[in-house]
Amino acid sequence: MEETTARGFAELREALASRTGTRPEDWFPVFKARYGMQVAFDAMRSVRGDGSVLTQLFTCCTAVDPIVVSGLRPRYADVGADTMGIDVAKVESMPLGSDEQVHAMVMQHTFGAIDEDSSRRLAALAGQMGALLVEDCAHCVTRMARDAAGWPLADISVHSFGVEKMLPTRFGGAIWVNPRLRERDAALDAETRGRLAALEQPSHHLDTVTKLYINENRVLSRLGGFGGRMRERLTASGWYEPPISDKERRGALEYEPMTVTPWIAQQAVAGISALDANENGRCAVVTMYREAFAGVDGLDVPAVAMDGEAQPLLRFPLFARDTEAAERIIAAVRQAGGYAERWYRPELFPGVTDPAAYGLDTLDRSTVPVSDRLVSTALCLPTELGEDAVRRVIDAVRAAV
């Protein structure tokens, strides 16, 4: 059994390394990406002490939970409307205390849109501040921002195989540790790798629950309101693993960090092997959306989603005139058979129940005006549709604007 498990994990590392042009030994599988992030932040605090992490509000709460759980302080920088990621100029003007230790900056590729220019500028700024660059690739598994020579920019890159991500796995993720981190901070490199390598596998019960997930959802979705109540009961009894739990909306995580199970590793390898077809299909849909929505009055599309070659986005982002218009478009698209979503409204999606745990109670809202505007007007379109369905979605959007 141990030999089979080791072989499965080796295959997963090899698949990730082959896909990214990196080394297998720098990849570490985790049960969910959020737990891998926690390990990285735990290591930072262990080696460097108390401090803060610069991140953003236009994201999911599970991207900030690992910061909170590690005992570090989340600090929110405003985002750029054209990148949906941290605005480097806003970071440069943030009123950081003279004694504040910024341990890391989170570079999020929202919806899988990678902006190389802003990524490189953020990496340079992180280096100047002595902070690590933590790359959130949850929406673009195996795709990473790179420097001019083609090497990944991040010190630590976080990839997700989870629910509503690029792979059909539903669970799992991986952390990549840049081998160059050893040159910058040997103690932190060793601590991070040691903690990730020592992770234990999920319990037999949790292994079983993950395997049940797809069929559970199929059954529960057909039961209407009763299915929702059943999902709550199954969650409470430990027989359903929700994408985001109530606890995770309070600034906590459900489990201690874990690696993947052999089954998850096997599913992830299969998903990675099919990524070319997956990404090609999404690029074709993104191209159709770009052509349809270019210059449409009442719709804003971030430049990162429109410029250059089409990227294989997890979702295609649109920003309406106001919340009412965004909701109208979402309803029209769903009526046309495309599941439009509200990512990320409310902020720290799907919204937090303990704002103080995230430091929102002391946040100066005047410092995040772009984030507030994006949150209030956001919607995103599916990119895993056939051509006819895409055309129905486009027609629905244009009619509803």
C-alpha positions as CSV (number, residue, x, y, z in Angstrom):
1,M,0.0,0.0,0.0
2,E,2.8,2.4,0.9
3,E,4.6,1.6,-2.3
4,T,1.4,2.3,-4.3
5,T,0.8,5.6,-2.5
6,A,4.4,6.7,-3.1
7,R,4.2,5.9,-6.8
8,G,0.9,7.8,-7.1
9,F,2.3,10.9,-5.4
10,A,5.5,10.7,-7.6
11,E,3.3,10.5,-10.7
12,L,1.4,13.6,-9.5
13,R,4.7,15.5,-8.9
14,E,6.0,14.5,-12.2
15,A,2.9,15.6,-14.0
16,L,3.0,19.0,-12.3
17,A,6.7,19.4,-13.0
18,S,6.4,18.4,-16.7
19,R,3.5,20.8,-17.2
20,T,5.4,23.7,-15.7
21,G,9.0,23.1,-16.6
22,T,10.0,22.7,-13.0
23,R,11.4,19.9,-10.8
24,P,9.2,17.2,-9.2
25,E,11.0,17.6,-5.8
26,D,9.7,21.2,-5.5
27,W,6.0,20.2,-5.6
28,F,4.1,19.1,-2.5
29,P,0.5,17.8,-2.8
30,V,-2.1,19.0,-0.2
31,F,-5.7,18.0,0.6
32,K,-6.9,21.5,-0.3
33,A,-4.9,24.5,-1.5
34,R,-5.9,26.5,1.5
35,Y,-4.1,24.1,3.8
36,G,-1.0,24.4,1.8
37,M,-1.2,28.2,2.1
38,Q,-1.5,27.7,5.9
39,V,1.6,25.6,6.0
40,A,3.5,28.4,4.1
41,F,2.3,31.1,6.4
42,D,2.9,29.0,9.5
43,A,6.5,28.5,8.3
44,M,6.9,32.3,7.8
45,R,5.7,33.1,11.3
46,S,7.8,30.4,12.8
47,V,11.0,31.7,11.1
48,R,10.3,35.4,10.9
49,G,7.9,36.1,13.8
50,D,4.8,38.2,13.9
51,G,3.9,40.2,10.8
52,S,1.4,40.9,8.1
53,V,0.5,39.6,4.6
54,L,-0.7,41.9,1.9
55,T,-3.7,40.5,0.1
56,Q,-7.0,41.6,-1.5
57,L,-10.7,41.7,-0.7
58,F,-11.8,40.7,-4.2
59,T,-11.3,37.1,-3.5
60,C,-12.7,34.1,-1.6
61,C,-12.6,34.0,2.2
62,T,-10.6,30.7,2.1
63,A,-7.8,32.6,0.5
64,V,-7.5,34.8,3.6
65,D,-8.3,32.1,6.2
66,P,-4.8,30.6,6.1
67,I,-3.3,34.0,6.9
68,V,-5.6,34.4,9.9
69,V,-5.2,30.8,11.1
70,S,-1.4,31.2,11.0
71,G,-1.5,34.2,13.4
72,L,-0.4,36.7,10.8
73,R,-2.3,39.9,10.0
74,P,-4.1,40.3,6.7
75,R,-3.6,43.8,5.2
76,Y,-5.8,44.6,2.2
77,A,-4.4,46.5,-0.8
78,D,-6.7,47.8,-3.4
79,V,-6.8,46.0,-6.8
80,G,-6.4,47.3,-10.3
81,A,-9.6,47.3,-12.4
82,D,-7.6,46.0,-15.4
83,T,-5.9,43.1,-13.5
84,M,-8.3,42.2,-10.7
85,G,-5.1,41.7,-8.6
86,I,-3.2,43.9,-6.2
87,D,-2.4,47.3,-7.6
88,V,1.3,47.8,-7.2
89,A,1.0,51.6,-7.1
90,K,-1.5,51.3,-4.2
91,V,0.9,49.1,-2.3
92,E,3.7,51.7,-2.7
93,S,1.5,54.3,-1.1
94,M,0.1,52.2,1.7
95,P,0.7,53.7,5.2
96,L,2.7,50.8,6.6
97,G,4.1,51.3,10.1
98,S,7.9,51.7,10.3
99,D,8.1,48.6,12.4
100,E,5.6,46.5,10.5
101,Q,7.0,43.4,9.1
102,V,5.4,42.5,5.8
103,H,6.2,38.8,5.4
104,A,4.4,38.2,2.1
105,M,2.3,39.6,-0.8
106,V,-0.3,37.5,-2.4
107,M,-0.4,37.7,-6.2
108,Q,-3.8,36.4,-7.3
109,H,-4.6,35.5,-10.9
110,T,-8.3,36.1,-10.6
111,F,-10.4,33.8,-12.9
112,G,-7.1,32.5,-14.3
113,A,-6.1,35.8,-15.9
114,I,-2.3,36.3,-15.7
115,D,-0.9,39.8,-16.3
116,E,2.8,39.4,-16.7
117,D,3.6,43.1,-16.4
118,S,1.9,43.8,-13.1
119,S,3.1,40.4,-11.8
120,R,6.7,41.3,-12.5
121,R,6.3,44.7,-10.8
122,L,4.7,43.1,-7.8
123,A,7.5,40.6,-7.6
124,A,10.1,43.4,-7.8
125,L,8.3,45.3,-5.0
126,A,8.1,42.2,-2.8
127,G,11.8,41.7,-3.2
128,Q,12.6,45.3,-2.3
129,M,10.5,45.0,0.9
130,G,12.1,41.6,1.8
131,A,8.6,40.0,1.5
132,L,7.9,36.6,-0.1
133,L,5.7,36.5,-3.2
134,V,2.9,33.9,-2.7
135,E,1.2,33.2,-6.0
136,D,-2.5,32.2,-6.0
137,C,-3.0,30.0,-9.0
138,A,-6.3,28.5,-7.7
139,H,-8.0,29.4,-11.0
140,C,-5.2,28.5,-13.4
141,V,-3.6,25.2,-12.2
142,T,-0.1,24.7,-13.7
143,R,0.0,28.2,-15.2
144,M,2.3,30.6,-13.4
145,A,3.5,34.2,-13.9
146,R,7.1,34.2,-15.2
147,D,10.0,36.5,-15.5
148,A,11.6,37.6,-18.8
149,A,13.7,34.5,-18.9
150,G,10.6,32.3,-18.4
151,W,11.2,31.2,-14.8
152,P,8.3,31.4,-12.3
153,L,8.3,34.6,-10.4
154,A,6.8,33.4,-7.1
155,D,8.6,32.2,-4.1
156,I,5.7,29.9,-3.3
157,S,3.0,29.1,-5.9
158,V,-0.4,27.7,-4.8
159,H,-2.5,25.5,-7.1
160,S,-5.9,24.0,-6.5
161,F,-7.6,20.9,-7.9
162,G,-10.8,21.7,-5.9
163,V,-14.5,22.4,-6.5
164,E,-15.3,24.8,-9.4
165,K,-11.7,24.9,-10.5
166,M,-9.9,23.8,-13.7
167,L,-9.6,20.1,-12.9
168,P,-12.7,17.8,-12.3
169,T,-11.0,16.4,-9.2
170,R,-13.1,18.4,-6.6
171,F,-10.3,17.9,-4.0
172,G,-6.6,18.4,-3.7
173,G,-4.0,20.9,-4.5
174,A,-0.3,21.5,-4.6
175,I,2.3,23.9,-3.4
176,W,5.4,24.7,-5.4
177,V,8.4,26.0,-3.6
178,N,10.9,28.0,-5.7
179,P,14.4,26.4,-5.4
180,R,15.8,29.9,-5.4
181,L,14.1,30.6,-2.1
182,R,17.0,28.7,-0.5
183,E,19.4,31.5,-1.6
184,R,17.2,34.2,-0.1
185,D,16.3,32.5,3.2
186,A,17.7,29.1,3.7
187,A,15.9,28.7,7.1
188,L,12.5,29.5,5.7
189,D,13.0,27.3,2.7
190,A,13.9,24.3,5.0
191,E,11.1,25.0,7.3
192,T,8.5,25.3,4.5
193,R,9.7,22.1,2.8
194,G,10.0,20.2,6.0
195,R,6.4,21.0,7.1
196,L,5.0,20.2,3.6
197,A,6.9,16.9,3.4
198,A,5.7,15.8,6.8
199,L,2.0,16.2,6.1
200,E,-0.1,13.1,6.9
201,Q,-2.9,11.7,4.7
202,P,-6.5,12.3,5.4
203,S,-8.4,9.7,7.5
204,H,-10.1,6.7,5.9
205,H,-13.4,8.4,6.7
206,L,-12.5,11.6,4.9
207,D,-11.2,9.6,1.9
208,T,-14.6,7.9,1.7
209,V,-16.4,11.3,2.0
210,T,-14.4,12.8,-0.9
211,K,-15.3,9.8,-3.1
212,L,-19.0,10.3,-2.3
213,Y,-19.0,14.0,-3.2
214,I,-20.0,13.9,-6.9
215,N,-22.8,11.5,-6.4
216,E,-24.1,13.2,-3.3
217,N,-24.3,16.5,-5.2
218,R,-26.1,14.8,-8.1
219,V,-28.8,13.4,-5.8
220,L,-29.1,16.4,-3.5
221,S,-29.4,18.9,-6.4
222,R,-32.5,17.0,-7.6
223,L,-34.3,17.3,-4.3
224,G,-34.9,21.0,-4.2
225,G,-35.3,22.6,-0.8
226,F,-35.2,19.2,0.9
227,G,-31.8,18.5,-0.8
228,G,-30.5,21.7,0.9
229,R,-31.6,20.5,4.3
230,M,-30.2,17.1,3.7
231,R,-26.8,18.7,2.7
232,E,-26.8,20.6,6.0
233,R,-27.5,17.4,7.9
234,L,-24.8,15.4,6.1
235,T,-22.3,18.2,6.6
236,A,-23.1,18.3,10.4
237,S,-22.7,14.6,10.6
238,G,-19.4,14.6,8.7
239,W,-20.7,12.8,5.6
240,Y,-20.5,15.8,3.2
241,E,-17.5,18.0,2.6
242,P,-18.8,21.5,1.6
243,P,-16.7,23.7,-0.7
244,I,-16.7,26.4,2.0
245,S,-17.8,25.6,5.5
246,D,-19.5,27.8,8.1
247,K,-16.3,27.6,10.1
248,E,-14.3,28.9,7.2
249,R,-16.5,32.0,7.0
250,R,-15.4,32.8,10.6
251,G,-11.7,33.0,9.9
252,A,-10.9,29.4,10.7
253,L,-10.2,26.1,8.9
254,E,-11.8,22.7,9.4
255,Y,-8.7,20.5,9.6
256,E,-5.1,20.5,10.3
257,P,-3.1,20.6,7.0
258,M,-3.0,17.2,5.2
259,T,-1.6,15.8,2.0
260,V,-3.8,14.1,-0.7
261,T,-5.1,10.6,-0.7
262,P,-4.0,8.1,-3.4
263,W,-7.4,8.5,-5.1
264,I,-7.2,12.3,-5.3
265,A,-3.6,12.0,-6.7
266,Q,-4.8,9.6,-9.3
267,Q,-7.8,11.9,-10.3
268,A,-5.5,14.9,-10.5
269,V,-3.0,13.2,-12.7
270,A,-5.8,12.3,-15.1
271,G,-7.1,15.8,-15.0
272,I,-3.7,17.3,-15.7
273,S,-3.2,14.9,-18.7
274,A,-6.4,16.4,-20.2
275,L,-5.5,20.0,-19.6
276,D,-4.6,20.8,-23.2
277,A,-8.1,20.0,-24.4
278,N,-9.6,21.7,-21.4
279,E,-7.6,24.9,-21.9
280,N,-8.1,24.9,-25.7
281,G,-11.9,24.7,-25.3
282,R,-11.9,27.6,-22.8
283,C,-9.7,29.8,-25.0
284,A,-12.2,29.3,-27.8
285,V,-15.0,30.5,-25.5
286,V,-13.0,33.4,-24.2
287,T,-12.3,34.5,-27.8
288,M,-16.1,34.5,-28.5
289,Y,-16.8,36.5,-25.4
290,R,-14.0,39.0,-26.2
291,E,-15.4,39.6,-29.7
292,A,-19.0,39.9,-28.5
293,F,-18.4,42.3,-25.5
294,A,-15.7,44.6,-26.9
295,G,-17.0,48.2,-26.6
296,V,-20.5,47.2,-25.4
297,D,-21.9,50.2,-23.5
298,G,-22.7,49.3,-19.9
299,L,-20.2,46.5,-19.6
300,D,-16.5,46.7,-18.5
301,V,-14.1,43.9,-19.2
302,P,-10.7,44.0,-17.5
303,A,-7.9,44.5,-19.9
304,V,-6.1,41.4,-18.7
305,A,-9.0,39.3,-20.1
306,M,-9.1,41.2,-23.4
307,D,-5.5,42.0,-24.4
308,G,-3.0,39.7,-26.0
309,E,-3.7,36.0,-26.8
310,A,-6.9,34.6,-25.2
311,Q,-6.2,32.9,-21.9
312,P,-8.0,29.7,-20.8
313,L,-10.0,31.5,-18.1
314,L,-11.9,29.6,-15.4
315,R,-14.7,32.2,-15.7
316,F,-15.0,35.3,-18.0
317,P,-15.3,38.5,-15.9
318,L,-17.7,41.3,-16.6
319,F,-18.6,44.4,-14.6
320,A,-21.9,46.1,-15.0
321,R,-23.1,49.6,-14.3
322,D,-24.3,48.8,-10.8
323,T,-25.5,45.8,-8.7
324,E,-29.0,45.9,-10.1
325,A,-27.7,45.6,-13.7
326,A,-25.3,42.8,-12.7
327,E,-28.1,40.8,-11.1
328,R,-30.3,41.4,-14.1
329,I,-27.6,40.0,-16.4
330,I,-27.0,37.0,-14.2
331,A,-30.7,36.1,-14.2
332,A,-30.9,36.4,-18.0
333,V,-27.8,34.2,-18.5
334,R,-29.1,31.5,-16.2
335,Q,-32.4,31.6,-18.0
336,A,-30.5,31.0,-21.2
337,G,-28.9,27.9,-19.8
338,G,-25.5,29.4,-18.7
339,Y,-24.7,29.4,-15.0
340,A,-23.4,33.0,-14.5
341,E,-22.0,33.7,-11.0
342,R,-21.5,36.5,-8.6
343,W,-17.8,36.0,-7.9
344,Y,-16.9,38.0,-5.8
345,R,-20.0,39.6,-4.3
346,P,-20.0,39.9,-1.4
347,E,-16.2,40.5,-0.8
348,L,-14.3,37.6,0.7
349,F,-16.9,35.4,-1.1
350,P,-19.4,34.0,-0.1
351,G,-19.1,36.6,2.7
352,V,-17.7,36.3,6.2
353,T,-19.7,36.0,9.5
354,D,-17.0,37.4,11.8
355,P,-15.6,40.6,10.1
356,A,-13.3,41.3,13.1
357,A,-11.5,38.0,12.5
358,Y,-10.4,39.3,9.1
359,G,-9.6,42.8,10.3
360,L,-12.5,44.3,8.4
361,D,-13.7,46.1,11.5
362,T,-10.7,48.4,11.4
363,L,-10.3,48.7,7.6
364,D,-10.4,52.2,6.1
365,R,-12.8,51.7,3.2
366,S,-11.4,54.8,1.5
367,T,-8.2,52.8,0.7
368,V,-10.1,50.2,-1.4
369,P,-12.4,52.1,-3.7
370,V,-11.7,49.9,-6.8
371,S,-12.2,46.7,-4.9
372,D,-15.6,48.0,-3.6
373,R,-16.7,49.0,-7.1
374,L,-15.7,45.6,-8.6
375,V,-17.4,43.7,-5.8
376,S,-20.7,45.7,-6.3
377,T,-20.9,45.2,-10.0
378,A,-19.2,41.8,-10.6
379,L,-20.5,38.8,-12.5
380,C,-18.7,36.1,-14.4
381,L,-19.7,33.8,-17.2
382,P,-18.9,30.1,-17.7
383,T,-16.2,29.1,-20.1
384,E,-16.8,25.3,-20.4
385,L,-19.7,25.5,-22.8
386,G,-20.3,24.5,-26.4
387,E,-20.5,27.0,-29.2
388,D,-24.3,27.1,-29.4
389,A,-24.6,27.6,-25.6
390,V,-22.0,30.4,-25.7
391,R,-24.0,32.2,-28.4
392,R,-27.2,31.9,-26.2
393,V,-25.2,33.4,-23.3
394,I,-23.9,36.2,-25.4
395,D,-27.4,37.1,-26.7
396,A,-28.7,37.0,-23.1
397,V,-26.1,39.4,-21.8
398,R,-26.4,41.9,-24.7
399,A,-30.2,41.9,-24.3
400,A,-30.0,42.4,-20.5
401,V,-27.4,45.2,-20.5
